[in-house]
Amino acid sequence: MFEQELHALREKNLLRRLKVSGAMDGIRATLDGRLYRLFCTNDYLGLSGHTEVRAAAKAAIDGAGTGAGSAPLISGYTSYHQRLADDIARFKGAEAGLLFGSGYVANTSIIPALAGAGDAVFSDELNHASIVVGCRLSRADKFIYRHRDMDSLEALLKADRPRAMRFIVTEGVFSMDGDVAPMPDIMVLARRYNATVILDDAHGTGVLGCTGRGTLEHYGLPADNVIQVGTLGKALGSYGAFAAASPDVIDWLVNGARGFMFSTSLPASVCAAASASLAVIGREPERLVTLRRNAGLLRDGLRGLGFTVLGEDTPIVPLVVGDAGHALALSAALMDAGFYAPAIRPPTVPEGGSRVRFTVSALHTEEDIRELVESVRRAIR
Ligand SMILES: Cc1ncc(COP(=O)(O)O)c(C=O)c1O
């Protein structure tokens, strides 16, 4: 079954394989028995291994067990969940918060809960797969605008017919390009065309803004009229996801987001870990400073080699090589040198846009970055 299809994927250099990784410490792991320096994790601040974060998770297991036992509307919503929802709301400058099983579940539940038949959703062409699926599941009319292109978005909004509800959905930091959505312009268009903005800040949360609150803080924008979504599984070093919005929107999601209503609640331990991470982010701003220094060093280093490197101001540093085979070859050469940064190929990125996507962490040293750049230089000689 599926032999031919799998063979065709292999022929096109598009077959994906799982690798078993061990001994993770945020920036190092063994893969198939060999130790690698990782330039691929989204644990941007190195919090998944932070002593305090681990201790909070362990204490929550001792206090509440390993599993929540039921959906949040039954008995799965504990004081750990409530505390994290409040912490998230405060961190995001919103009035209320809600937790979801993962970012994927959040987007595929929130968008269909908010937008229905007769409504319209305007979505950036590079939005994450979970947003694409969320838009499909909603029965709203879908309009895809060119990546970060406000003329393209405005043309679609202008040509649209009158609607009860219109949504603009965008990532804050784009996961494969490492660039940032032009939120001030999006907010202007949202006001002009009476649309509500859904901002998936999966890669901005904990990363952008002077205190790590995300893309809105990066631009100095208030959280009003924005439904913020994000994952707990990246810079917060835990697992799960959240929405942060007005109390009415959150109440509506409690009553209509099917991935929230009909799925077992997060374990208390992951909530406790995420709450502890938020406290650490507030207390250890130097992590953010180091993360930015590392991202700048890597971008400058790769650009110094003559590469086109996408994005700015973010720890996602994509080196686009075009062909899937070339991306695999560069990634393999880096593995030989002891670095792991996987090749990203279609359908994750458009045809001809294959790349090695590096992500940096606050735990990397300057030496890690310098040695990586040197290995890229050797690999392309
Ligand atoms: C922009 C974006 N949204 C959502 C997700 C999904 O989040 P999670 O990993 O928590 O399912 C990701 C992660 O890969 C992402 O990059």
The ligand as an SDF file (V2000), in Angstrom:
LIG
                    3D

 16 16  0  0  0  0  0  0  0  0999 V2000
    2.8920   29.6140   12.8240 C   0  0  0  0  0  0  0  0  0  0  0  0
    2.5990   28.3270   13.5300 C   0  0  0  0  0  0  0  0  0  0  0  0
    1.3530   28.1220   14.0010 N   0  0  0  0  0  0  0  0  0  0  0  0
    1.0380   26.9940   14.6430 C   0  0  0  0  0  0  0  0  0  0  0  0
    1.9730   25.9940   14.8430 C   0  0  0  0  0  0  0  0  0  0  0  0
    1.5700   24.7420   15.5350 C   0  0  0  0  0  0  0  0  0  0  0  0
    1.9030   24.8070   16.8920 O   0  0  0  0  0  0  0  0  0  0  0  0
    2.0620   23.4680   17.7170 P   0  0  0  0  0  0  0  0  0  0  0  0
    3.4340   22.9510   17.4190 O   0  0  0  0  0  0  0  0  0  0  0  0
    1.8640   23.8680   19.1360 O   0  0  0  0  0  0  0  0  0  0  0  0
    0.9990   22.5400   17.2140 O   0  0  0  0  0  0  0  0  0  0  0  0
    3.2720   26.1850   14.3990 C   0  0  0  0  0  0  0  0  0  0  0  0
    4.2930   25.1700   14.6850 C   0  0  0  0  0  0  0  0  0  0  0  0
    4.8530   24.4560   14.0440 O   0  0  0  0  0  0  0  0  0  0  0  0
    3.5900   27.3560   13.6960 C   0  0  0  0  0  0  0  0  0  0  0  0
    4.8080   27.5340   13.1980 O   0  0  0  0  0  0  0  0  0  0  0  0
  1  2  1  0
  2  3  1  0
  2 15  2  0
  3  4  2  0
  4  5  1  0
  5  6  1  0
  5 12  2  0
  6  7  1  0
  7  8  1  0
  8  9  2  0
  8 10  1  0
  8 11  1  0
 12 13  1  0
 12 15  1  0
 13 14  2  0
 15 16  1  0
M  END
$$$$
